[in-house]
Amino acid sequence: MAKKVLIVEDYDDTREFMKILLESYGYKVIEAADGIEAIDRVREQRPDLILMDISLPLVDGLTATRAIRDFDQTAKVPIIAVTAFGKNYYNKAIEAGCNDLIDKPVDFDSLEPILKSYLSH
């Protein structure tokens, strides 16, 4: 059965491109455009991994991550922060409950190995 990846990204074009790419890798993709949708999708769909943009409307990605970590059923789901703010946000992302951080623009050649490493556990 295909692993489910939740893409949380407010830019439609970026989210759609990531969706196409992840589906080409064989993953089932769930989408959310803001932090509130992300929290709802996690509760409804129980993804195997989350790609969480940090800068989101309504509820930012770090706040959404903290909320997701509060659910017993999803407390261990890998969350990878995705940001254009650079590595200086790494510590903030880890403190919020993210497992890792990748920079925007996303290096799509390195994305698949990162996903595999987290989903193989």
C-alpha positions as CSV (number, residue, x, y, z in Angstrom):
1,M,0.0,0.0,0.0
2,A,1.3,3.5,-0.9
3,K,2.6,5.7,1.9
4,K,0.5,8.9,2.4
5,V,2.3,12.2,2.4
6,L,0.6,15.4,3.4
7,I,1.9,18.5,1.6
8,V,1.1,21.7,3.5
9,E,1.8,24.6,1.2
10,D,-0.1,27.8,0.6
11,Y,1.1,28.4,-3.0
12,D,-1.1,26.4,-5.3
13,D,1.6,26.1,-8.0
14,T,4.2,24.8,-5.6
15,R,1.8,22.4,-4.0
16,E,0.7,21.0,-7.3
17,F,4.3,20.6,-8.6
18,M,5.2,18.8,-5.3
19,K,2.1,16.6,-5.6
20,I,2.9,15.5,-9.2
21,L,6.5,14.8,-8.2
22,L,5.5,12.7,-5.1
23,E,2.9,10.8,-7.0
24,S,5.6,9.9,-9.6
25,Y,7.6,8.4,-6.7
26,G,4.5,6.3,-5.9
27,Y,3.2,8.1,-2.8
28,K,-0.4,8.9,-2.2
29,V,-0.7,12.7,-1.7
30,I,-2.9,14.7,0.6
31,E,-3.0,18.4,0.4
32,A,-3.5,21.4,2.7
33,A,-3.2,25.1,2.0
34,D,-2.9,26.4,5.5
35,G,-2.3,25.3,9.1
36,I,-5.9,24.7,10.0
37,E,-6.4,22.5,6.9
38,A,-3.2,20.6,7.9
39,I,-4.5,19.8,11.4
40,D,-7.8,18.7,9.9
41,R,-6.2,16.5,7.2
42,V,-3.9,14.9,9.8
43,R,-6.9,14.0,12.0
44,E,-8.9,12.7,9.0
45,Q,-6.3,11.0,6.9
46,R,-3.4,10.0,9.3
47,P,-0.5,10.6,6.8
48,D,2.8,8.7,7.1
49,L,4.8,11.9,6.6
50,I,4.1,15.6,6.5
51,L,5.9,18.3,4.4
52,M,5.1,21.4,6.4
53,D,5.6,24.9,5.0
54,I,6.5,27.2,7.9
55,S,4.9,30.4,6.5
56,L,1.2,29.7,6.2
57,P,-2.0,31.8,6.4
58,L,-4.3,31.4,9.4
59,V,-2.1,29.1,11.5
60,D,1.6,29.0,10.7
61,G,3.5,25.7,10.2
62,L,5.2,25.6,13.6
63,T,1.9,26.1,15.4
64,A,0.3,23.5,13.3
65,T,3.2,21.1,14.1
66,R,2.8,21.6,17.8
67,A,-1.0,20.9,17.5
68,I,-0.3,17.7,15.5
69,R,2.2,16.5,18.1
70,D,-0.5,16.8,20.7
71,F,-2.6,14.0,19.0
72,D,-1.7,10.6,20.4
73,Q,-2.3,8.9,17.0
74,T,0.1,11.2,15.1
75,A,2.7,12.2,17.7
76,K,5.3,10.1,15.9
77,V,4.6,11.0,12.3
78,P,7.7,12.5,10.7
79,I,7.2,16.2,10.0
80,I,9.7,17.9,7.7
81,A,9.6,21.7,7.7
82,V,9.9,23.4,4.4
83,T,11.0,27.0,4.4
84,A,12.5,29.9,2.4
85,F,13.8,31.3,5.7
86,G,16.9,29.2,5.6
87,K,18.7,27.0,8.1
88,N,18.4,29.7,10.8
89,Y,14.9,28.4,11.3
90,Y,16.2,24.8,12.0
91,N,16.3,25.1,15.8
92,K,12.8,26.7,15.8
93,A,11.4,23.9,13.7
94,I,13.0,21.2,15.8
95,E,11.7,22.8,19.0
96,A,8.2,22.9,17.5
97,G,8.4,19.1,16.9
98,C,9.7,18.9,13.3
99,N,12.1,16.1,12.5
100,D,14.0,17.9,9.9
101,L,14.1,21.1,7.7
102,I,14.6,21.5,4.0
103,D,15.1,24.8,2.2
104,K,13.0,26.4,-0.5
105,P,13.4,26.3,-3.3
106,V,13.3,22.5,-2.7
107,D,16.0,20.5,-4.3
108,F,13.8,17.8,-5.9
109,D,16.8,15.5,-6.6
110,S,17.4,15.2,-2.9
111,L,13.8,15.1,-1.8
112,E,13.1,11.4,-2.6
113,P,16.1,10.1,-0.5
114,I,14.9,12.2,2.4
115,L,11.4,10.9,2.1
116,K,12.6,7.3,1.8
117,S,14.8,7.7,4.9
118,Y,11.9,8.8,7.1
119,L,9.3,6.4,5.6
120,S,11.5,3.3,5.8
121,H,11.2,3.1,9.6
